[in-house]
Amino acid sequence: MNLGEQLAKILLEQDKQTIALFPGAFKPPHKGHVDVVKKVLDKADQVVVLVSPKMRDGVSAEESVAVWNLYKKLFNGSVEIKISANSSPVGEVYDIVKNNLDTNFIIVYGKGEENRYVKMAEQPNATIFDGGTIEGANATNLRMALISNNAEEIAKYIPTGITVDEFLAAINEKTIEKPPTEPPVEPTPEQPPVQESSPATDMNDDYYDYVETNRDKIEKAAEIFNFPIDDMMFAFNGGTPTILSDDMWNALENTESYKIKDLEAAISHALKLGINPRPYIDQIKKKKEMPLPLILQYDANKFYLVGGEVVLSILKALGAIPTVLIGNITPNKKVLPKSLYESIQGKLNESQTSTLGEFIKYAIKNLNIQNPPSGLTLSYNTDAARERSSFGIFNPENDKIWLYVANRNMADILRTLAHELVHRKQAEDGRLDIMSGETGSEIENEANAQAGILLRNFGKLNKQIYQ
């Protein structure tokens, strides 16, 4: 490169705008974050703060943006606040830098995050900047101060020039009142106290989604009880929303929630567990539907809390009667009948065998079959399927099911199996006769309809069947 080209490149570089990108959770932003922006404003034409869209301990992205906008009056320069379009603001920073090569970027990171930006330093238009930290500036502690409604504590984390009232107004909180000089008089409630939480509706889509959402808690319980995870999930899928009696509540083995005496104790208990109790308190007071605590019943009078410690504690403090979801298991006992368990072994691969077994248990439970089929033949005999003009048959004389499985998608196999299991239930109820198998008969139409429902609901929890 000659001297003229070198000078031209220098002039072009000087014309480039320098933008600082500051990604983070900021739930909510505190004085440490403000200090970082002030530092980097001396090095950049503009600072763009990218806020994570995820809620944290009850603080939303929108509330974080509102606080940042309040802080703007403290900056001597251009600061723009945006909610990240990416679930990870750091990921969005990578995309912005790579797609805007004509702009110089300063990438700001916080304490202990330098490893996340190693590859970013390789970009020709990016410079990495260590934002450092301010002693005592901590978003987690600020959230805890908000939950405790402690103005003195909140003041420790917000920057000079911003009042606690301004901060709370920005984050949609009520202004904290000063403690009264005289003992407060207990106000008369505007409405009667809550009596119970709303139960989930059995067998609807939200119900199955709810169980799947709590899978991590259910898996931990399965590990504690040394019980197969799939069987534990099955127990809650067929669980029963039940109003929790005092006797049952007091019998729960692994919770202190029944001993909670007041709201202050419930809040303190939630904070020790690292959970923000504010959303639950608001929901209960407004009589809105609550997440159902999960309770495992593993003997006649033995109960174990799988999830919902904070909810139960707050309900107890407010004098409410909870509705819970109870799943039943019998430890060390096979849920799948031995005859069927042995019938399907070695006929499919391990994953398919597991799925088939889980579906049989699921269907038996939901169809309320008291006496499962005595056997299940998985056939690869194409000629037999062609001769019978059917992929599946239930024989009421020996209570066995024949199922053709060659070259079939798992969902297709399960639909046929569901159809035949409905016939088993119909036989158990004494409803089958010589004409039951006729196309268009009431019995056949019922089997088709119930099989479709079983497959759809099972598929919501086991999406691999459609692969």
Secondary structure, DSSP 8 states (H G I E B T S, - for coil): --HHHHHHHHHHHHHS-EEEEEEE--SS--HHHHHHHHHHHTT-SEEEEEE-SS-BTTB-HHHHHHHHHHHGGG-SSEEEEEE-SSSSHHHHHHHHHHH-TTSEEEEEE-TT-GGGGTGGGGSTTEEEEE----TT--HHHHHHHHHHT-HHHHHTTS-TT--HHHHHHHTT--------SS-------SS----B-----TTSHHHHHHHHHTHHHHHHHHHHTT--HHHHHHHHHT-EEEE--HHHHHHBTT--GGG--SHHHHHHHHHHTT---HHHHHHHHTT------EEEEEETTEEEEEE-HHHHHHHHHTT-B-EEEEEE--TTS-SS-HHHHHHHTTTS-HHHHHHHHHHHHHHHHHHT-SS--SEEEEE--HHHHHHHT-SEEEETTTTEEEEE-TT--HHHHHHHHHHHHHHHHHHHTT---TTTTSTT-HHHHHHHHHHHHHHHHHHHH-GGGG-
